[in-house]
Amino acid sequence: MASNPSCHHEPVLAGHLQHVSPDADDQRALYLTQLAMRVDPTYNKNGDHINIALIPITQKQALPLIRVRTDDHDDPNSRYPFSLALDTGSGMTWLKVDTHEHIENWRNNNSTTFHGADVTLTYGGGSTVSARLCDDHISIGPTKGVKTPNTPQVIGHALHEKITKMEKNDELEGILGIGPRKLTAHLTGKGEIPTVIDNYFQANPQIKDKIMGLYFTPLEADKGFLSLGDTANAKAVLKGEIHWVPRTKHSPAKTYYGFDMKISYGDHSESEYFCDPPIGPHATGAQPTPLVLHGVTDSGTTNIMLKPNILEQYLKHIDHTKHSNAMYSVTEEAFRKMKSLWFHLLDGEHEVAKLEFVPNAQVMSEGRAEIIPEALKIPGHKYLVFKALTHLPGVDFILGYHFLQRYYTAINFAGDNPETHTQGFALTEYTKAEKF
């Protein structure tokens, strides 16, 4: 790669928690803004014995679900499994319970201690959950899955009537919050609540590499997993090395799993950077400078969200149709002319790696497109996985499910300061897959 790239050519992330709503990702971004403002007072909205645990994930309409239970697997009377959505944009875990009697039965369980306090959790778009906090011992995954036997986990129990605007997600029985624990700091007034991931690594000090990995796949494949520990056993799905980048220093992206990157579009050896000022019809005559972007990955967001000025630079390359629900589509002919998008991972000013997003990754799979209402569809069109990000000032992009299904993503929890935790990306068999 040339040492002085120009904008003209480059030489060699609610979301699906409400995935049936056309503007769900916009609402998710608004939620992320509000949460960051609560937990980060510096954010201005204007601006060796165990190597790894592999826990299967099922994917229902871009909703990654994982099995969780709260007591001993040998108890035949326990309810197993709960299907919880994996959410990297929150840190609190809660379960949906049926009745007050259900909670009372839990209260009588020796493994459960209730705090007597309720918390209200918000997820954007009016989705709220009122949950009663308790300490419990949880197990994640199959019978021999992840347990935290020596470390009680703070979770919430939520009655059906205390959950709003999530009723259309029939598979959803709660949320497993695997985001940074800082995201819980505002809930009780007593400081941060350790997440399931924090407690797992604390309960298993023999794990040398404290790495959480997310392997999502296209809906049609449905064979993802959550991994905890050394990435060696995850290498069966990796098609190259893991490229690590530091946490961004910019608010509010640093509150989440955030990092910095540049974006370019085009052929591998001649891709064009997204710049400020932009090149092309909006050029001002000033020397264009490649944009350094600050953003996050988020499993609670379905699409790839880009700030409007960035999305505009992408769309100028594509013959597209804009729809009333702020989505974009292309004809088969326009799709055949599309080229790759490139995400250039940054460590300061140094480019760590460039991730290719092939044309087929830029459009929804047939399975995913099925959720678009028929009245909004145009026969023969493919729908882009990009939308405008308008509700999260200070964040330039959110890489949601449509990105995560193409790249293995990992967080390294080494060190006590979460803001030093690095994020890694690696190719999988689905990175350049053309049949989905």
N, C-alpha and C positions, 0 to 999 in steps of 0.2 A: 504494500500500500504506500502511496506517495506520502511524503512527510508534510506537504502543504496542500491538502485537498481543497478544491474549489467547490462552489455550489453548483457549478454547471455539470461537472463530471466527477465521479469517484473512481479513480484508478483502483483496479483490483483492491383481577380485578377484577330492591336490589334487586336491580339485577335479577338473576334467575331465581332468587327467593320469591319473586313475583313474576316469573318468566312469561305469564300469559298476557301481561300488560305491555302495550307498545312502547310506553315511556318508562318502563321499569328501571332501565339503566340510568336514566336521568334522575329518577327518584333516589336510586342507590347513591349516585354521586352527591346529591344534596345531603343524604344521611351521613356520608363520610365526611363532608364538610362540617356538619354540626358536631359530630363526634370528635373530630380533631380539635375544634375550638374548645371543647370541654376539657380535654386531657392535655392540651399543649398551649399554655398561656402565652407562648411566644408567637403563636400563629395569628397572623392578621389576615382575615378573610379577604381583604382587598389585595390583596397580593398572593473388651477383650474376651469376656465370657459370653457376652451377647454382642453380636456385630450389628444386627438389624432386625427390626420387626416390620413385616409386610402385612398390611391390613387391607383386604379387598375393598374397592369402592364400586358401587353401582351408579349408573348415570341415567337419570330420568329427565328427558327434555332439558339437557344441560344443567341438571341439578345433581351435583355429586353427593351421594348418600353413603353413610357408613354406619355399621351396626354398633350399638352401645347398650350395655346393661349396667346395673348399679350394685349387684350383690354377687354372691358366689355362684358360679356356673352349675354347681351340683344341686342347687335348690330347684326342684321341679316346679315349684309354685311361682317362681319369679317370672316377670314378663320379659321375654327376650325374643327378638331384639327390638330395640327402638331404632328407627331409621332417622339419623340426624344429618342435616346438611353441613358439609365442611365449609367453614367461613373464615377466610384469612383476614377479613375486614372487621372482625370483632374478637373479643377474648373471653366472653362468657358462654358457658355451656348450660343449656336448659332442656328439659324434657316436657312433652305434653302429657298430662295425666287426665284421667276421665272424670273423677268425682272428688269431693271433699273426703269421702270415705277412703278413696285410694291414697290420699295424702296421710290420713290417719293410720292406715295399714303400714305405710312407710315409716311413720313416726314410731311404730312399735317394733320396727326392724332394728336389731342391735347395730347394724352397720350404718344407720342413718341418724344424724343429729341435726335438728332444725334450729336455725338461728332466731326464728320469730320475726324476721324482717322480710319485707317484699321489696323488689326492685322493678323498675319499669325500663324495659329495653326497647329501643326504637331502631327500625331498619329502613326507613325511608318510605315515602309514598303513603304515610299514615299507618304503616304496619307497626304495631306495638305488641309487647308481651309483658304482662305483669306476672312475675315469678317469685315464689317463696324460696329463700335461700336455705341450703342445708349443706352439711358435710357428709360425704359418702365415699365409698370405694367403688371405682368404676372399672369396667372391662370394655375394651374396644376390639371389635372384630370377632372372629370365630372363637371356639372354645379355648384355644391356646393363643388367644390374642393378647393385646397389651393390657396389663393390669397395673394399678398403683396401690398394692396391698398395704404398704406402710405409710402412705401419704394420703390423708383424706382430701378429697377434691370438693371445692365449693361449686355447687351446681344449683340451678333453679328448677322448681317444679311449677308448671303453669297449667291452670285449668283451661278447658276449651273456651269458656266464656271470657277468659282473660287474654285471649289472643285475637287480634283484629287484622283483617285483610291478608290473612295467609290461608284462608279456608279453601282456596282453589288448588292448593298443593296437597293432594290427598296422600301422597307418599311421605310428606314431611311430618315428623313427630318430634321436632326440636332442632336445635342448632349446636354443633360442636365448634366452639370458638377457638380457633388456632392462630389467631393474630397475635401481635405483640401484647404483653400483659398490661402495658401502659394504657391500653384501650379500656381497661376496667377501672381506672383510677377514680372516675367520677361517680361510681355506682353507690357506694356505701358511706363515703366520707371517712373511711378508715384506711385509705391507701389502696395500692394495687392488689388484685386477686390473682395468684398464680394460675396460669392456664393448665389445661391437661398436659400440654407438651412440657411446660416447666416442671410439673410434678413428676412426670414420667422420667425425665432425665435426672431429677433429684433422687428419685427412688431407685435408680439403677446407675450408681456411680461407676460401675465397672464398664459402662459404655464409654469408649475413648472418644469417638467422634460424635458429637451431639448435633446431628444433622437431621432435619425433617425434609423429606422429599415428597413431592406431589407428582404422580403420573396419571394424568387424565388421557383418555383416548376419545376419538370421535364416537358419537352416540351408537353408531352401527357396530362398533367393536365391543364397547362396554366391558373393558377388562383392566380398569385402572387400579391404583393402590396408593395408600399413604405409607411412607416408610420412615422409620425412626432409627437412627444409628448410622454405622458405617455404610457408605453407598455401594460397597463391593457386591452385595447380593442384588442390588438394583441394576447392575451392569448388563444383565441379560436383555434389558429393554433399551439400553443406551447405544447410540451409534457414533460415539465420539466422546471426547473429554468433557468434563464440566467446566464451564467458564464462569469464574467468580468475579463479582463486582461489589464494591462497598455500598453501604447504605448511603443514600443521598443526604446531604446536609441541609436541604431545603424543606421548610414547612409548607404545607402539612404532610408532604409525601414521606418525610422521615418518621412520621408517627406510625406509618404502616410498613409494609415490605416494599420500600421505595428505592429507586436507583436512577441514574442519569444515562441518557443515550442521545444519539442523533438518528435521524431517519433519512433514507434515500430511496429512490424508486428507479427501476430500469434494469438493463442488462448488467451482469456481474461486473464487467470491466468498465462500464460507462454509466453507472447509476447517478442520478441527479439528487443532490442533497436538498432537504427542505431548509429554506434560508430566511433570513431577515436582513434587508427587505427581500420579498420573494422575487424570483426571476420570472421571466415570461411577460404576460400582458400587464401585470401589476408592478413591473420593475420601475424604480424611481431614478435610476442612474447612479445611485450609491453602490459601493462595493458590497455584494451580497456576502453574508457570513452564515455558515452552517449553524442552525439552531441547536443549542444544548438544551435538552428537554428533561424535566424532572417529573417522575410519575411512579406508578405502583402496579404490582400484579394484584389481582383480587378475584378470588374464586366465587365471590358473591355477585359479580358482574358477568353478564352473558357476553356482551359484544366487546369490541375494541373501541374505546372512547378517545377521541382526539379533540383538542381545543379547536374551535371553528377555523382559526387562521391556518392551523396545521392540516385539518381535514380538507380545507379548500385546496391546498397545494397537492394533496393526494388526488383529489377528484379531478383536477385539471388534466390529468393524464388519461382519464377514462371517460368514454362516452357512456353516460349514465342517466338514469331517470330518478328524480326525487319524488318521494311519496308523501302523502299528507301526514303519515305517522313518523316523519323525519327519518325514514329508512331510504336506502338507495338500491336500485337494481340495474342490471345490465342485460342486454340481449346476448344470445349465443355468439353472434358475430363479434360484439364488443368484448365478450369474455375471451375469445380466442386471441385477441390483440393485447390482452393485459400482460404485464410483466411483473417481475418479483418486487416486493417491498423489502427493504433491508433495515434491520434494527442494529445499530452500532453501539455496543455496550461500552461504557466509559468508566475509567478509574481516573478521576481528575480530567486531564486533557488527553490521557493515553487511551487509545482504543484497545479494549481487551479482546473483542471478537465481534463478528457481524453475523446476525441471525437472519437467515433467508425466510421470507414469508411468500411462498409460491402463489401464483394466481388462484389455484384451487383452494388454498387456505383463506383467501380473501373473500370467498363467497360461502354462504351457508350450504351445508349438506342437505340432501333431499329430506332426510329425517328431521333435521332441525327446522327447515322451512315449513314443515307441516303445521306448526303452531301459528303461522301467519294467517289471519282471517281471510277466507276466500274472497271477500269483497275488496280486499286490499291487494290481491295478487294480480299480476299481469301474466297471461299464459306465455310460456317460453322464456321468461326472465329468471335470472339468478339474482339472489339478494346478497348485497355486500354485508360484511360483518362489522362495519364501521358506523359509528354515530358521533354526533357532535357532543362534546363535553362542555356543558354550560354552567354546571352547578358546583364546581369544586375549584374556586380561585386558587392559584398557586400550583395547581397540578396540571401538567400538559397532556398526560395520557393515563388511561387505565387499561391494562392488558387483562381482559377477562377470560372466560372459559374458552372462547374461540382461539385464543393464543395458547392457553394452557394445555389444550388437547393436542397441540403440535410439538410442544417442548416439555421435557422433564424439567421441573423447577425445584430448587432446594434452598433451604435456609440453614446456615451454620450458626448454632446457638453458643458457640465457644465464647467465653468471656462473660463477665457480669453486666456489662453495659450493653443493652439491646441495640443502641445506636451504632455499635461496632459490628453487629452481626451482618455477615455478607450473604449475598444471594447468588445462586448459581443456575446456569441453564445448560442443557445438553440436548443434542438431537436424539430423536427416537425413530422408529420405523414409520411413524405417521407424520413426521416433519414435512416431507415432500410427497406424501401419498396423494394420488390423483383420483382414487375411486370413491372418495367420501365427499 
